[in-house]
């Protein structure tokens, strides 16, 4: 890490009518990671109910959620909905390193395509913590978000958010959904995602 990083954790305090069985575990995980970083990672905890204004600012409407911010407190659109454990813990660590070091690690043609975006792009990657093929899909989406202010990319634990999984008809993971219209199954390589971006841009120009 070359620069500090802040992890904003959004939870719901247990108790009716709101319950969140893994919120406390998520808070503890992030705080322990911050402790082990010797000051390079700061953990900030918010309640999506009592801190609703902060949650709205970051577009967080469910818990638990983790938002990765850079040293200046900038939100790069990187989201985890669900506790980032199992294979997804490695994704969180990779995201921290990326935001700290300032390099999305994308190919030039992908960066060029992102630079031409003129509308928001919302990427959702449905995963489970035990899926070994999911982290590359999540990390690629997060790299796109880090590289462009128009992109927001969310990891969504399908087992923790079954309503969302049902809405998007998730039967296998990873599943990447772009702007609610494009579905990409499996760990899609950067070249394929770049092709989808180019197709979207071309369609938008002709619409």
C-alpha positions as CSV (number, residue, x, y, z in Angstrom):
1,X,0.0,0.0,0.0
2,X,1.3,3.4,-1.0
3,X,-1.6,5.5,0.3
4,X,-4.2,5.0,3.1
5,X,-7.6,3.5,2.4
6,X,-10.9,3.9,4.2
7,X,-13.5,1.1,4.4
8,X,-17.0,2.4,5.1
9,X,-19.1,-0.4,6.6
10,X,-22.9,-0.2,6.6
11,X,-24.9,-2.3,9.0
12,X,-28.3,-2.6,10.5
13,X,-28.6,-2.8,14.2
14,X,-30.2,-6.0,15.3
15,X,-33.8,-5.7,16.4
16,X,-37.3,-5.6,15.0
17,X,-38.3,-4.6,12.4
18,X,-34.7,-4.7,11.1
19,X,-32.4,-7.7,11.5
20,X,-29.0,-8.5,10.0
21,X,-27.4,-11.7,11.2
22,X,-24.0,-11.1,9.6
23,X,-23.7,-7.3,10.1
24,X,-21.7,-7.6,13.3
25,X,-19.4,-10.2,11.7
26,X,-18.8,-7.8,8.8
27,X,-18.0,-4.9,11.1
28,X,-15.6,-7.1,13.1
29,X,-13.9,-8.4,9.9
30,X,-13.2,-4.9,8.6
31,X,-12.1,-3.5,12.0
32,X,-9.7,-6.4,12.5
33,X,-8.3,-5.8,9.0
34,X,-7.9,-2.1,9.8
35,X,-6.1,-3.0,13.1
36,X,-3.7,-5.4,11.3
37,X,-2.9,-2.7,8.7
38,X,-1.1,-0.6,11.4
39,X,-2.9,2.6,10.4
40,X,-3.0,2.2,6.7
41,X,-6.7,1.2,6.7
42,X,-9.4,3.1,8.5
43,X,-12.7,1.5,9.3
44,X,-15.9,3.6,9.6
45,X,-19.2,2.1,10.6
46,X,-22.6,3.5,9.8
47,X,-26.1,2.2,10.4
48,X,-28.3,2.4,7.3
49,X,-31.2,3.4,9.4
50,X,-29.8,6.0,11.8
51,X,-27.2,7.2,9.3
52,X,-29.6,7.2,6.4
53,X,-28.1,10.4,4.9
54,X,-24.7,8.8,4.7
55,X,-26.2,5.6,3.2
56,X,-28.0,7.7,0.6
57,X,-24.8,9.5,-0.3
58,X,-23.1,6.3,-1.2
59,X,-26.2,4.7,-2.7
60,X,-26.3,1.9,-0.1
61,X,-29.8,0.6,0.5
62,X,-29.0,-2.8,2.0
63,X,-26.8,-4.3,4.7
64,X,-24.2,-5.4,5.3
65,X,-22.3,-3.4,2.8
66,X,-18.7,-2.2,2.4
67,X,-17.6,0.8,0.3
68,X,-13.9,1.3,-0.5
69,X,-12.7,4.9,-0.4
70,X,-9.3,6.4,-1.3
71,X,-7.0,8.6,0.8
72,X,-9.0,11.7,-0.1
73,X,-12.3,10.0,0.8
74,X,-13.3,9.7,-2.8
75,X,-15.9,7.0,-3.6
76,X,-14.9,5.0,-6.6
77,X,-18.1,3.0,-6.9
78,X,-16.7,-0.2,-5.4
79,X,-19.3,-2.0,-3.3
80,X,-19.6,-5.3,-1.4
81,X,-23.1,-6.3,-0.4
82,X,-22.7,-9.2,2.0
83,X,-19.7,-10.1,4.1
84,X,-16.5,-10.4,2.0
85,X,-15.3,-13.8,3.4
86,X,-14.3,-17.0,1.8
87,X,-12.8,-16.4,-1.7
88,X,-14.2,-12.9,-1.7
89,X,-11.8,-11.8,1.1
90,X,-9.0,-12.0,-1.4
91,X,-11.1,-9.6,-3.6
92,X,-11.4,-7.1,-0.8
93,X,-7.6,-7.2,-0.2
94,X,-6.9,-6.8,-4.0
95,X,-9.4,-3.8,-4.0
96,X,-7.6,-2.2,-1.1
97,X,-4.2,-2.5,-2.9
98,X,-5.7,-1.2,-6.1
99,X,-7.3,1.9,-4.5
100,X,-4.2,2.5,-2.4
101,X,-1.8,2.3,-5.4
102,X,-4.0,4.0,-7.9
103,X,-3.7,1.5,-10.7
104,X,-6.8,-0.3,-12.0
105,X,-4.6,-2.7,-14.0
106,X,-6.8,-2.6,-17.1
107,X,-5.8,-2.8,-20.8
108,X,-5.5,0.5,-22.7
109,X,-8.4,-0.4,-25.0
110,X,-10.7,-1.0,-22.0
111,X,-9.6,2.4,-20.5
112,X,-10.3,4.1,-23.9
113,X,-13.8,2.6,-24.0
114,X,-14.5,3.7,-20.5
115,X,-13.4,7.2,-21.3
116,X,-16.2,7.5,-23.9
117,X,-19.0,6.6,-21.5
118,X,-21.5,9.4,-21.3
119,X,-24.1,7.7,-19.1
120,X,-23.9,5.8,-15.8
121,X,-23.0,2.1,-15.9
122,X,-24.2,-0.2,-13.1
123,X,-22.5,-3.5,-12.8
124,X,-23.8,-6.2,-10.3
125,X,-21.8,-9.4,-9.8
126,X,-23.7,-12.2,-8.0
127,X,-21.5,-14.5,-6.1
128,X,-21.3,-16.9,-3.2
129,X,-18.3,-17.0,-0.8
130,X,-17.5,-20.6,-1.6
131,X,-17.3,-20.0,-5.4
132,X,-13.6,-20.1,-6.6
133,X,-14.5,-18.6,-10.0
134,X,-16.3,-15.5,-8.6
135,X,-13.4,-13.3,-7.4
136,X,-12.0,-12.6,-10.9
137,X,-15.5,-11.5,-12.1
138,X,-15.9,-9.2,-9.1
139,X,-12.4,-7.8,-9.3
140,X,-12.8,-7.0,-13.0
141,X,-16.0,-5.1,-12.3
142,X,-14.4,-3.2,-9.4
143,X,-11.4,-2.3,-11.7
144,X,-13.9,-0.8,-14.2
145,X,-15.5,1.2,-11.4
146,X,-12.1,2.5,-10.2
147,X,-11.1,3.5,-13.7
148,X,-14.3,5.5,-14.4
149,X,-16.4,7.8,-12.3
150,X,-19.5,6.7,-14.4
151,X,-19.2,3.1,-13.3
152,X,-20.5,1.6,-10.0
153,X,-19.8,-2.1,-9.4
154,X,-21.3,-4.2,-6.7
155,X,-20.5,-7.7,-5.4
156,X,-23.7,-9.2,-4.2
157,X,-23.8,-12.4,-2.1
158,X,-26.7,-14.3,-3.7
159,X,-27.2,-16.3,-0.6
160,X,-27.6,-13.2,1.6
161,X,-29.8,-11.3,-0.8
162,X,-32.2,-14.0,-2.1
163,X,-34.8,-11.4,-3.3
164,X,-32.2,-9.8,-5.6
165,X,-31.1,-13.2,-6.8
166,X,-34.7,-14.1,-7.6
167,X,-35.2,-10.8,-9.4
168,X,-32.3,-11.4,-11.7
169,X,-33.0,-15.1,-12.0
170,X,-29.6,-16.2,-10.6
171,X,-29.2,-20.0,-11.0
172,X,-25.4,-20.1,-11.1
173,X,-22.5,-17.8,-10.1
174,X,-20.7,-15.7,-11.0
175,X,-23.4,-13.8,-12.9
176,X,-22.6,-10.3,-14.1
177,X,-25.5,-8.0,-14.8
178,X,-24.9,-4.7,-16.6
179,X,-27.6,-1.9,-16.4
180,X,-30.2,-4.6,-15.8
181,X,-30.1,-5.6,-19.4
182,X,-26.9,-7.6,-20.2
183,X,-26.2,-10.9,-18.5
184,X,-22.8,-12.5,-18.6
185,X,-22.4,-15.9,-17.0
186,X,-19.2,-17.2,-15.6
187,X,-15.8,-15.5,-15.0
188,X,-15.9,-13.3,-18.1
189,X,-12.4,-12.2,-19.3
190,X,-11.6,-8.5,-19.8
191,X,-11.6,-8.9,-23.6
192,X,-15.2,-10.1,-23.5
193,X,-16.4,-7.4,-21.2
194,X,-14.6,-4.9,-23.3
195,X,-16.5,-6.2,-26.3
196,X,-19.8,-5.8,-24.4
197,X,-18.8,-2.2,-23.6
198,X,-18.1,-1.4,-27.2
199,X,-21.4,-2.9,-28.3
200,X,-23.3,-0.9,-25.7
201,X,-21.6,2.3,-26.8
202,X,-22.3,1.6,-30.4
203,X,-25.9,0.9,-29.7
204,X,-26.2,4.1,-27.7
205,X,-24.9,6.2,-30.6
206,X,-27.4,4.7,-33.0
207,X,-30.4,5.0,-30.7
